[in-house]
Amino acid sequence: MKEMNPRIALTGARGRLGTELCSLLPGLIPLHRPEFDLTQPDTLAPALDACRPQVLIHAAAYTDVRKAEEERAECWRVNVEGTRHLVREAIRRGIHLVHISTDYVFEGTRGGYRETEVPGPVRNYYALTKLVAEESVRVSPRHLVIRTSFRPREWPYPVAFTDVYTSQDYVDLIAPEIALAVRHLEEIPYDTLHIATERKSVYELARRRKPDVQPGSKRETPVSLPDDISLDISRWTELKQRWKEKA
Ligand SMILES: NC(=O)c1ccc[n+]([C@@H]2O[C@H](COP(=O)([O-])OP(=O)(O)OC[C@H]3O[C@@H](n4cnc5c(N)ncnc54)[C@H](OP(=O)(O)O)[C@@H]3O)[C@@H](O)[C@H]2O)c1
């Protein structure tokens, strides 16, 4: 199996996904506040020049979906403007950008979304900023947008919805897949990739780590939730199979 060994930096290194990636990709260079702050554009160039990465995984974001509705300006500043500034600096330095995006760029009415489908309309402000951020990454000549979705290692709630379908999984299962994609970056002939697992209800997912979780319905919450936000992962499945056969 051909694996590459470039210098890789990571934004959002202290976040849920970032923490997992740091332990999976030895030598990863973490970028974080205050030295690297997406809302302080002047910090980006010096931080990148100090570590001179060839690959940059951009996992930093404003991720609080509910709070984003009240803090729209801050969410936009981090996710859209911050990403735009980062893209500009990455292009200047010829850095290959791996942008972590979300299944929430899709509406979530019917599921099975493929990479080639037009995303939107979005359900909330966070999703809007992530969709615009994706589009800003696409001006970079060297980029990969990874759409994914994950939960913390343990199911945190007493209830899980039986009427929301997803292809998300626990972060300790998703992060190794993203690390694998990064290791094989040069062998990925796409600019967009869905990394997730099979379609299931959120309740089914929750039961895997919390067997006594109670079934609930999205009708019990005031938040707009999708019926089926699952991603088609056949591209990713085929790529993994190809690498396995070559190994
Ligand atoms: N969690 C999910 O279910 C999910 C689903 C799909 C996609 N995603 C995407 O996956 C990525 C990682 O998500 P996560 O759940 O691991 O996020 P998280 O735990 O909320 O961590 C976010 C990270 O972003 C950093 N950050 C926030 N504002 C920043 C700024 N102004 N400058 C620099 N860094 C900043 C935070 O830094 P501090 O440590 O300093 O706070 C933190 O390390 C995000 O792009 C998210 O949109 C997440």
Ligand as a Chemical Component Dictionary entry (heavy atoms), coordinates in Angstrom:
data_LIG
# 
_chem_comp.id                   LIG 
_chem_comp.type                 NON-POLYMER 
_chem_comp.pdbx_formal_charge   0 
_chem_comp.three_letter_code    LIG 
# 
loop_
_chem_comp_atom.comp_id 
_chem_comp_atom.atom_id 
_chem_comp_atom.alt_atom_id 
_chem_comp_atom.type_symbol 
_chem_comp_atom.charge 
_chem_comp_atom.model_Cartn_x 
_chem_comp_atom.model_Cartn_y 
_chem_comp_atom.model_Cartn_z 
_chem_comp_atom.pdbx_ordinal 
LIG N1  N1  N 0  -19.265 17.129 15.720 1  
LIG C1  C1  C 0  -19.981 16.777 14.680 2  
LIG O1  O1  O 0  -20.986 16.085 14.797 3  
LIG C2  C2  C 0  -19.562 17.179 13.300 4  
LIG C3  C3  C 0  -20.284 16.690 12.235 5  
LIG C4  C4  C 0  -19.895 16.995 10.947 6  
LIG C5  C5  C 0  -18.804 17.821 10.737 7  
LIG N2  N2  N 1  -18.144 18.333 11.795 8  
LIG C6  C6  C 0  -16.998 19.222 11.521 9  
LIG O2  O2  O 0  -15.839 18.566 12.011 10 
LIG C7  C7  C 0  -14.895 19.544 12.453 11 
LIG C8  C8  C 0  -14.480 19.218 13.889 12 
LIG O3  O3  O 0  -15.634 19.216 14.722 13 
LIG P1  P1  P 0  -15.527 18.924 16.299 14 
LIG O4  O4  O 0  -16.866 18.448 16.739 15 
LIG O5  O5  O -1 -14.301 18.115 16.562 16 
LIG O6  O6  O 0  -15.326 20.406 16.812 17 
LIG P2  P2  P 0  -15.115 20.921 18.317 18 
LIG O7  O7  O 0  -14.895 19.801 19.255 19 
LIG O8  O8  O 0  -16.221 21.894 18.592 20 
LIG O9  O9  O 0  -13.762 21.727 18.174 21 
LIG C9  C9  C 0  -13.673 22.870 17.362 22 
LIG C10 C10 C 0  -12.245 23.298 17.294 23 
LIG O10 O10 O 0  -12.186 24.511 16.512 24 
LIG C11 C11 C 0  -11.355 25.421 17.190 25 
LIG N3  N3  N 0  -11.725 26.798 16.912 26 
LIG C12 C12 C 0  -12.938 27.389 17.118 27 
LIG N4  N4  N 0  -12.852 28.703 16.825 28 
LIG C13 C13 C 0  -11.576 28.933 16.420 29 
LIG C14 C14 C 0  -10.866 30.080 15.989 30 
LIG N5  N5  N 0  -11.455 31.290 15.937 31 
LIG N6  N6  N 0  -9.574  29.954 15.640 32 
LIG C15 C15 C 0  -8.945  28.765 15.705 33 
LIG N7  N7  N 0  -9.548  27.628 16.129 34 
LIG C16 C16 C 0  -10.856 27.715 16.470 35 
LIG C17 C17 C 0  -11.560 25.122 18.661 36 
LIG O11 O11 O 0  -10.473 25.648 19.355 37 
LIG P3  P3  P 0  -10.385 25.731 20.964 38 
LIG O12 O12 O 0  -9.905  24.377 21.354 39 
LIG O13 O13 O 0  -9.425  26.823 21.200 40 
LIG O14 O14 O 0  -11.789 26.047 21.444 41 
LIG C18 C18 C 0  -11.626 23.593 18.669 42 
LIG O15 O15 O 0  -10.351 23.036 18.725 43 
LIG C19 C19 C 0  -15.592 20.897 12.294 44 
LIG O16 O16 O 0  -15.213 21.467 11.080 45 
LIG C20 C20 C 0  -17.061 20.542 12.242 46 
LIG O17 O17 O 0  -17.808 21.498 11.518 47 
LIG C21 C21 C 0  -18.492 18.036 13.071 48 
# 
loop_
_chem_comp_bond.comp_id 
_chem_comp_bond.atom_id_1 
_chem_comp_bond.atom_id_2 
_chem_comp_bond.value_order 
_chem_comp_bond.pdbx_ordinal 
LIG N1  C1  SING 1  
LIG C1  O1  DOUB 2  
LIG C1  C2  SING 3  
LIG C2  C3  SING 4  
LIG C2  C21 DOUB 5  
LIG C3  C4  DOUB 6  
LIG C4  C5  SING 7  
LIG C5  N2  DOUB 8  
LIG N2  C6  SING 9  
LIG N2  C21 SING 10 
LIG C6  O2  SING 11 
LIG C6  C20 SING 12 
LIG O2  C7  SING 13 
LIG C7  C8  SING 14 
LIG C7  C19 SING 15 
LIG C8  O3  SING 16 
LIG O3  P1  SING 17 
LIG P1  O4  DOUB 18 
LIG P1  O5  SING 19 
LIG P1  O6  SING 20 
LIG O6  P2  SING 21 
LIG P2  O7  DOUB 22 
LIG P2  O8  SING 23 
LIG P2  O9  SING 24 
LIG O9  C9  SING 25 
LIG C9  C10 SING 26 
LIG C10 O10 SING 27 
LIG C10 C18 SING 28 
LIG O10 C11 SING 29 
LIG C11 N3  SING 30 
LIG C11 C17 SING 31 
LIG N3  C12 SING 32 
LIG N3  C16 SING 33 
LIG C12 N4  DOUB 34 
LIG N4  C13 SING 35 
LIG C13 C14 SING 36 
LIG C13 C16 DOUB 37 
LIG C14 N5  SING 38 
LIG C14 N6  DOUB 39 
LIG N6  C15 SING 40 
LIG C15 N7  DOUB 41 
LIG N7  C16 SING 42 
LIG C17 O11 SING 43 
LIG C17 C18 SING 44 
LIG O11 P3  SING 45 
LIG P3  O12 DOUB 46 
LIG P3  O13 SING 47 
LIG P3  O14 SING 48 
LIG C18 O15 SING 49 
LIG C19 O16 SING 50 
LIG C19 C20 SING 51 
LIG C20 O17 SING 52 
# 
